[in-house]
Amino acid sequence: MKLIESHYLEPRGIAGGLALWWSMETQVTILKENKNLIDSCISINEDNEWFCTFIYGPPYLEGKQEFWEELPKLRNQ
């Protein structure tokens, strides 16, 4: 299986950065992105749509609480 599609978020300084790669049979729609996550809707061969959030959590105490409070809100949108 050849991975031909991609989505990339640049790191900020020496931390972070997220990258996704997927095959032609997979449909990926990016719903939201920021320095800590890529939220997506995925289907393979147009079957069974599902949601997936790829996370790079804040590496420092600063910002962790806010990040964890925001995660449950993704599915409420």
DSSP file (Angstrom, degrees, kcal/mol; ACC not computed):
  #  RESIDUE AA STRUCTURE BP1 BP2  ACC     N-H-->O    O-->H-N    N-H-->O    O-->H-N    TCO  KAPPA ALPHA  PHI   PSI    X-CA   Y-CA   Z-CA
    1    1 A M              0   0    0      0, 0.0     2,-0.5     0, 0.0    22,-0.0   0.000 360.0 360.0 360.0 124.3    0.0    0.0    0.0
    2    2 A K        -     0   0    0      1,-0.0     2,-0.8     2,-0.0    22,-0.5  -0.790 360.0-140.5 -95.4 128.6    1.5    3.3   -1.1
    3    3 A L  E     +A   23   0A   0     -2,-0.5    20,-0.3     1,-0.2     3,-0.0  -0.782  37.5 154.2 -88.9 109.3    0.9    6.4    1.1
    4    4 A I  E     +     0   0A   0     18,-1.1     2,-0.3    -2,-0.8    19,-0.2   0.635  48.6  67.6-114.4 -18.3    0.3    9.2   -1.3
    5    5 A E  E     +A   22   0A   0     17,-2.5    17,-2.1    21,-0.0     2,-0.3  -0.752  60.2 171.1-104.1 152.9   -1.7   11.8    0.6
    6    6 A S  E     -A   21   0A   0     -2,-0.3     2,-0.3    15,-0.2    15,-0.2  -0.989  25.9-160.6-156.0 162.5   -0.5   13.8    3.6
    7    7 A H  E     -A   20   0A   0     13,-2.0    13,-2.8    -2,-0.3     2,-0.4  -0.971  20.4-172.0-145.5 134.4   -1.1   16.6    6.0
    8    8 A Y  E     -A   19   0A   0     -2,-0.3     2,-0.5    11,-0.2    11,-0.2  -0.988  16.2-163.4-137.7 136.1    1.6   18.3    8.0
    9    9 A L  E     -A   18   0A   0      9,-3.3     9,-1.5    -2,-0.4    -2,-0.0  -0.985  29.4-125.2-116.3 125.1    1.8   20.8   10.9
   10   10 A E        -     0   0    0     -2,-0.5     7,-0.4     7,-0.2     2,-0.0  -0.328  27.0-109.6 -65.3 144.4    5.2   22.4   11.4
   11   11 A P        -     0   0    0      0, 0.0     2,-0.7     0, 0.0     5,-0.2  -0.354  23.5-128.7 -67.0 157.2    6.8   22.2   14.8
   12   12 A R  B >  S-B   15   0B   0      3,-2.0     3,-1.4    23,-0.1     2,-0.3  -0.932  72.0 -41.2-109.7 109.0    7.0   25.4   16.9
   13   13 A G  T 3  S-     0   0    0     -2,-0.7     0, 0.0     1,-0.2     0, 0.0  -0.582 120.9 -28.9  71.1-131.5   10.6   25.8   18.0
   14   14 A I  T 3  S+     0   0    0     -2,-0.3     2,-0.3    -3,-0.0    -1,-0.2   0.408 125.5  73.1 -98.8   2.3   12.0   22.5   19.1
   15   15 A A  B <  S+B   12   0B   0     -3,-1.4    -3,-2.0     0, 0.0     2,-0.1  -0.823  82.4   8.6-117.0 154.9    8.6   21.0   20.2
   16   16 A G        +     0   0    0     -2,-0.3    20,-0.1    -5,-0.2    19,-0.1  -0.321  44.6 153.2  86.7-161.5    5.6   19.7   18.4
   17   17 A G        -     0   0    0     18,-0.5     2,-0.4    -7,-0.4    -7,-0.2   0.313  23.5-154.3  97.2 130.6    4.9   19.0   14.8
   18   18 A L  E     -A    9   0A   0     -9,-1.5    -9,-3.3    19,-0.1     2,-0.4  -0.990   9.6-175.1-136.0 144.5    2.4   16.5   13.5
   19   19 A A  E     -A    8   0A   0     -2,-0.4     2,-0.4   -11,-0.2   -11,-0.2  -0.999   4.2-170.3-142.8 139.3    2.2   14.6   10.3
   20   20 A L  E     -A    7   0A   0    -13,-2.8   -13,-2.0    -2,-0.4     2,-0.3  -0.971   2.7-175.6-125.1 143.0   -0.3   12.2    8.7
   21   21 A W  E     +A    6   0A   0     -2,-0.4     2,-0.3   -15,-0.2   -15,-0.2  -0.992   9.8 172.3-133.2 143.8    0.0   10.0    5.6
   22   22 A W  E     -A    5   0A   0    -17,-2.1   -17,-2.5    -2,-0.3   -18,-1.1  -0.973  28.7-104.3-149.4 164.1   -2.7    7.9    4.0
   23   23 A S  E >   -A    3   0A   0     -2,-0.3     3,-1.4   -20,-0.3   -20,-0.2  -0.301  37.5-103.8 -85.8 169.7   -3.4    5.8    0.9
   24   24 A M  T 3  S+     0   0    0    -22,-0.5    -1,-0.1     1,-0.3   -21,-0.1   0.774 117.9  62.3 -64.6 -27.7   -5.6    6.6   -2.0
   25   25 A E  T 3  S+     0   0    0     19,-0.1    20,-2.9    20,-0.1     2,-0.4   0.629  93.4  79.9 -72.9 -13.1   -8.3    4.3   -0.7
   26   26 A T  E <   -C   44   0C   0     -3,-1.4     2,-0.5    18,-0.2    18,-0.2  -0.810  66.4-153.7-103.4 134.4   -8.7    6.4    2.4
   27   27 A Q  E     -C   43   0C   0     16,-3.4    16,-2.0    -2,-0.4     2,-0.5  -0.929  15.6-175.8-104.3 123.9  -10.6    9.7    2.6
   28   28 A V  E     -C   42   0C   0     -2,-0.5     2,-0.5    14,-0.2    14,-0.2  -0.983   8.1-171.6-124.0 125.1   -9.4   12.1    5.3
   29   29 A T  E     -C   41   0C   0     12,-2.6    12,-2.3    -2,-0.5     2,-0.6  -0.974  20.3-138.3-114.2 122.9  -11.1   15.4    6.0
   30   30 A I  E     +C   40   0C   0     -2,-0.5    10,-0.3    10,-0.2     3,-0.1  -0.710  23.8 176.6 -81.6 120.4   -9.3   17.6    8.5
   31   31 A L  E     -     0   0C   0      8,-2.9     2,-0.3    -2,-0.6     9,-0.2   0.816  65.0  -6.4 -92.9 -37.4  -11.9   19.1   10.8
   32   32 A K  E     -C   39   0C   0      7,-1.5     7,-3.3     2,-0.0    -1,-0.4  -0.983  61.2-177.6-157.7 147.6   -9.6   21.1   13.2
   33   33 A E  E     +C   38   0C   0     -2,-0.3     2,-0.3     5,-0.2     5,-0.2  -0.995  11.1 151.6-148.3 147.5   -6.0   21.6   13.7
   34   34 A N  E >   -C   37   0C   0      3,-2.2     3,-1.0    -2,-0.3    -2,-0.0  -0.887  64.6 -70.9-155.4-173.1   -3.7   23.4   16.1
   35   35 A K  T 3  S+     0   0    0     -2,-0.3   -18,-0.5     1,-0.2   -23,-0.1   0.685 130.6  39.2 -62.2 -16.6   -0.2   23.0   17.5
   36   36 A N  T 3  S+     0   0    0      1,-0.2    20,-2.9   -20,-0.1     2,-0.3   0.506 118.3  19.2-112.5  -6.7   -1.4   20.1   19.6
   37   37 A L  E <   -CD  34  55C   0     -3,-1.0    -3,-2.2    18,-0.2     2,-0.4  -1.000  43.8-149.2-160.4 158.2   -3.8   18.1   17.5
   38   38 A I  E     -CD  33  54C   0     16,-2.1    16,-2.9    -2,-0.3     2,-0.5  -0.972  23.5-162.5-126.7 115.7   -5.3   17.2   14.1
   39   39 A D  E     +CD  32  53C   0     -7,-3.3    -8,-2.9    -2,-0.4    -7,-1.5  -0.859  21.3 171.3-100.1 131.7   -8.9   16.3   14.3
   40   40 A S  E     -CD  30  52C   0     12,-2.6    12,-2.3    -2,-0.5     2,-0.4  -0.918  37.4-135.7-142.3 161.5  -10.2   14.3   11.3
   41   41 A C  E     -CD  29  51C   0    -12,-2.3   -12,-2.6    -2,-0.3     2,-0.4  -0.986  33.8-169.3-115.6 129.6  -13.1   12.4    9.8
   42   42 A I  E     +CD  28  50C   0      8,-3.6     8,-2.5    -2,-0.4     2,-0.3  -0.945  15.7 172.4-127.9 139.5  -11.9    9.2    8.0
   43   43 A S  E     -C   27   0C   0    -16,-2.0   -16,-3.4    -2,-0.4     2,-0.5  -0.992  19.1-147.3-141.4 147.0  -13.5    6.6    5.7
   44   44 A I  E >  S-CD  26  47C   0      3,-1.2     3,-1.8    -2,-0.3   -18,-0.2  -0.960  84.6 -12.0-116.0 124.7  -11.9    3.8    3.8
   45   45 A N  T 3  S-     0   0    0    -20,-2.9    -1,-0.2    -2,-0.5   -19,-0.1   0.851 123.4 -66.2  53.0  37.0  -13.4    2.8    0.5
   46   46 A E  T 3  S+     0   0    0    -21,-0.3     2,-0.3     1,-0.2    -1,-0.3   0.665 109.8 120.0  61.5  20.6  -16.4    5.1    1.3
   47   47 A D  E <   +D   44   0C   0     -3,-1.8    -3,-1.2     1,-0.2    -1,-0.2  -0.835  64.7   2.3-112.4 151.5  -17.4    2.8    4.1
   48   48 A N  E     -     0   0C   0     -2,-0.3    -4,-0.2    -5,-0.2    -1,-0.2   0.890  69.8-146.2  46.7  74.2  -17.8    3.4    7.9
   49   49 A E  E     +     0   0C   0     -3,-0.2     2,-0.3    -6,-0.1    -6,-0.2  -0.496  27.9 169.5 -67.5 135.9  -17.0    7.0    8.5
   50   50 A W  E     -D   42   0C   0     -8,-2.5    -8,-3.6    -2,-0.2     2,-0.4  -0.954  29.8-117.9-146.2 163.7  -15.3    7.6   11.8
   51   51 A F  E     +D   41   0C   0     -2,-0.3     2,-0.4   -10,-0.2   -10,-0.2  -0.819  26.1 179.8-107.8 144.1  -13.6   10.3   13.7
   52   52 A C  E     -D   40   0C   0    -12,-2.3   -12,-2.6    -2,-0.4     2,-0.5  -0.993  12.8-158.8-144.6 135.4  -10.0   10.3   14.9
   53   53 A T  E     -D   39   0C   0     -2,-0.4     2,-0.5   -14,-0.2   -14,-0.2  -0.967   8.3-155.0-117.4 121.5   -7.9   12.9   16.8
   54   54 A F  E     -D   38   0C   0    -16,-2.9   -16,-2.1    -2,-0.5     2,-0.4  -0.841  21.4-159.0 -96.6 127.8   -4.1   12.7   16.5
   55   55 A I  E     +D   37   0C   0     -2,-0.5     2,-0.4   -18,-0.2   -18,-0.2  -0.892  33.5 178.8-121.7 136.3   -2.6   14.4   19.6
   56   56 A Y        -     0   0    0    -20,-2.9   -39,-0.1    -2,-0.4    -2,-0.0  -0.868  37.0-148.3-122.1  93.2    0.8   15.9   20.5
   57   57 A G        -     0   0    0     -2,-0.4   -41,-0.1     1,-0.2     7,-0.1  -0.182  30.0 -82.6 -64.2 153.4    0.0   16.9   24.1
   58   58 A P        -     0   0    0      0, 0.0    -1,-0.2     0, 0.0   -22,-0.0  -0.347  36.0-149.0 -55.5 128.2    1.6   20.0   25.6
   59   59 A P  S    S+     0   0    0      0, 0.0     2,-0.3     0, 0.0     4,-0.1   0.625  75.7  58.9 -78.4 -11.7    5.0   18.9   26.9
   60   60 A Y  S    S-     0   0    0      2,-0.3     4,-0.3     1,-0.1     0, 0.0  -0.825  89.5-114.3-118.6 156.8    5.0   21.4   29.7
   61   61 A L  S >> S+     0   0    0     -2,-0.3     3,-1.7     2,-0.1     4,-0.6   0.870  95.8  88.8 -55.1 -39.5    2.7   21.9   32.7
   62   62 A E  T 34 S+     0   0    0      1,-0.3    -2,-0.3     2,-0.1     0, 0.0  -0.453 101.7  10.6 -62.8 122.7    1.7   25.3   31.2
   63   63 A G  T 3> S+     0   0    0     -2,-0.3     4,-2.1    -4,-0.1    -1,-0.3   0.221  96.8 106.1  95.1 -14.7   -1.2   24.7   28.9
   64   64 A K  H <> S+     0   0    0     -3,-1.7     4,-2.6    -4,-0.3     5,-0.2   0.940  78.7  49.3 -65.0 -47.3   -1.9   21.1   29.9
   65   65 A Q  H  X S+     0   0    0     -4,-0.6     4,-1.8     1,-0.2    -1,-0.2   0.935 113.2  46.6 -58.9 -48.2   -5.1   21.8   31.8
   66   66 A E  H  > S+     0   0    0      1,-0.2     4,-1.5     2,-0.2    -1,-0.2   0.902 111.6  52.7 -60.6 -42.5   -6.6   24.0   29.1
   67   67 A F  H  X S+     0   0    0     -4,-2.1     4,-1.4     1,-0.2     3,-0.4   0.936 110.1  46.5 -59.7 -48.7   -5.7   21.4   26.5
   68   68 A W  H  < S+     0   0    0     -4,-2.6    -1,-0.2     1,-0.2    -2,-0.2   0.804 110.7  53.4 -67.7 -28.9   -7.4   18.5   28.3
   69   69 A E  H  < S+     0   0    0     -4,-1.8     4,-0.3    -5,-0.2    -1,-0.2   0.800 108.6  50.5 -73.6 -28.0  -10.5   20.6   28.9
   70   70 A E  H >X S+     0   0    0     -4,-1.5     3,-0.9    -3,-0.4     4,-0.6   0.780  92.9  75.7 -79.8 -28.2  -10.8   21.4   25.2
   71   71 A L  T >< S+     0   0    0     -4,-1.4     3,-1.6     1,-0.2     4,-0.4   0.900  91.8  50.8 -55.4 -49.2  -10.6   17.8   24.0
   72   72 A P  T >> S+     0   0    0      0, 0.0     3,-0.6     0, 0.0     4,-0.5   0.782 101.0  65.7 -62.1 -23.4  -14.1   16.7   24.9
   73   73 A K  H <> S+     0   0    0     -3,-0.9     4,-0.6    -4,-0.3     3,-0.4   0.700  82.8  77.0 -70.9 -18.9  -15.5   19.7   23.1
   74   74 A L  H X< S+     0   0    0     -3,-1.6     3,-0.9    -4,-0.6    -1,-0.2   0.907  97.1  43.7 -59.3 -42.9  -14.3   18.4   19.8
   75   75 A R  H <4 S+     0   0    0     -3,-0.6    -1,-0.2    -4,-0.4    -2,-0.2   0.665 105.1  64.4 -79.1 -15.3  -17.1   15.8   19.5
   76   76 A N  H 3<        0   0    0     -4,-0.5    -1,-0.2    -3,-0.4    -2,-0.2   0.586 360.0 360.0 -80.9  -9.4  -19.7   18.3   20.7
   77   77 A Q    <<        0   0    0     -3,-0.9    -1,-0.2    -4,-0.6    -2,-0.1   0.482 360.0 360.0 -81.5 360.0  -19.2   20.5   17.6
